[in-house]
Amino acid sequence: MLINSNTALGTGPLTVTDGEICQLTAGGEGGRTLSNAVILGKGITVYAGNDLTFSSGTVNLGNAANLFDISNLTTFGGVISNGAGSGVGSIDKRGAGTLILAGANTYSGGTTLNAGILGIGIDSVVSGKQILSGALGTGPLTVATGNIQAAGGHRTLANNMVINNRLTADGAWNLTLNGDISGTGALVEDKC
């Protein structure tokens, strides 16, 4: 689906049925900013083109692992939550682009980083040892490979991490990691 204006999807939600992956490209000049809610059945692919921002609409992950295949800069500013009922949603970040999660997210199925850059756009909110919300929801971050960085300012991330290969922490702002870190991989800081 080619999105040529900020109002291309109207005012209703973008609903992707179970088992389908929505493929989006931001067209025209400059980036695109959408305020639509998003209901995912399987995932979303954002192809090369202009930057795409979902500014404030909520995202319902459905009840499965949701593939986020990103080839450019894509930002989700609204709250990302689990599926309806007792469903548990998760995010599988792939593609060489940057995915910034900037909402007070509550999804609990975890996040997997398989490629590219994962931007942490909001601090974790914690009560005692329990994460209530944050950029990566309340579940763990599992890393195959990729980069992680603070987005829009200094950030604190409380999610536990399992690093299976290499995770590079870079970017202009500090990212404080307060969760447990395990796995056989390496955490590398690359600050200039």
N, C-alpha and C positions, 0 to 999 in steps of 0.2 A: 504494500500500500504506500503510495507516494503522498506525503503530506506537504502541500504547497503553501499553507497558511496556518496561523495560530488557531483558527476557528474551523479548520477542515473537518473535524470530527463532530461538530455541533456541540451541544451541551450535555448529551447523554453519555453513559459509560461506554468504553471500548471493551467489548466482551469477546473473549476467545474461547471457543467451545473446548470441552475435554478432548485431549489427544491432538489438538492443533497447536501450531506455533505461529504467532502473528509476526509477519515480516514488515518492518517499517523503514522508510527512507525519508529523511527530512529534505524536501526539495526547495527550489527557489534560491534567493539570495539570503545569506545570514541563517542563523539557527532558528528553530521553531520551539515555541513554548506552549504546551497544552495543559489545560486544567481539568481534563476529563478524569473520572474514576476509571480504573482498569480492573477487569475481572479475568484472571488467567486460568486456562485449563491445563496448559502444558508449558508455555514459555513465550518469550518475545525475542525477536532478532532485529537489531537495528543495524542496517547496512551503512556503508560509507556514504557520505553526503555531508550535510550540515549537522551541527550539534542539535540534540533533541532533549528538551526538558519537560518532564511531567511535574508541573510546579506545585500543585496542591491536592490533586485528586488522590483518593485512597486507592490502594492496590490490594486486591484479594488474591492470594496465591493459589486458591483451590486446595486440593488435598494431595498434592504430589510435588515431586522435585520440578522446579520451573527453570528451564534453560534461559539464561540471559546471555545471548551471543551478541557482543557489542564490538563494532569496528570503528567507532568514533567516540566522541564524548556524549554520554547519556546520563542525565540526572533525574532521580526520583526524589521529589521533595515532600510528597504526601506520606501518610502512614501506610506501611506494608504490613498486612496481617495474615493470619492463618485462614484456611478455608472455612466455610460455614460448618456449624455443628462442632464435631470433635476433630475435624481434619487438621493436619499439621502440614504447613507449607514450608518449602525450602527454596533456596536460590543456588543455582549452579552457574557461576560466572565464567564465560568463555569468550574467546575473541581477543584481538590485540588492543582494543580500545579501552577507554576509561569509563567505569560505572561508578557514579557517585550516589551514595545512599544518604539522604539528608533529612529524613523524617524520623520521628520518634517511633520506630518500628517495633512491632510486637510479635512477629512471626517466630515460631519456636523450633522449626525443623533444621536450623543451621544454614550455613553458607559454605559453599565450596568454591575455591578460587583455582581455576584450571589454566588461566592465561590472562595477560593484560594487567590493568591497574584497577584496584579497588579503592575508591575514595571514601573516607570516613567523614561525613559531613555534619555529624552531631555527636555530642557526648553520650556515653551510656548513662542511664539513670539506674541507680542501685539502691536497694533497701536491705541492709545487712549484707548478706552474700548473694542475694537474689537480684538478677537483672530484671528490671521492669520494662525497659525499652532502650532503644539505641539504634545506631546505624545498621548493625547486623542482627537486630532483633534480640532474642533471648537465648538462642542456641549457639553452638560452637562454630568456629571457623576452621575448616579443613583445607589445607593448602597442598596442591600438587606443584604449582609454580606460579610466579607472578609477583607483582609489586603491590604494596599497601601504603597509603599516605593519607595524612590529614587534609581535608578539603575545606577551604573558607576560613581557616583559623586553627589554632592549637586545639587538639582533641584528646579525649580519654576514651579508651576502648576497654571494656571489662570482660568481653567474651573470652572463653577458653579457646586455645588454638592447638591444632594438631598439624605440625609441619612435616610433610612427607618427603619433600625435596628441598626447595629453596624459596624463601620468602624475603624479598628485598623491601626494606622500609626506607622510603625516600620522600622527597618533596620539600617545599619551602617552610612548612609549619611542623612543630613538634607533635608527635603522636605518642601518648603514654599508654603502655600496655599493662593493664592491671589483672588480666586473667592468667590462668595456668597455661604454660607452654610446654607441649610434649611432642614426641615424634622423633624420627631419625634424620630429619632434614635440618637445614641451617637457617637461622635468622640473621640477615646481613643488613647493617645500617649503611646507607649510601647518601650522606648529606654533604652538600658542597658548601 
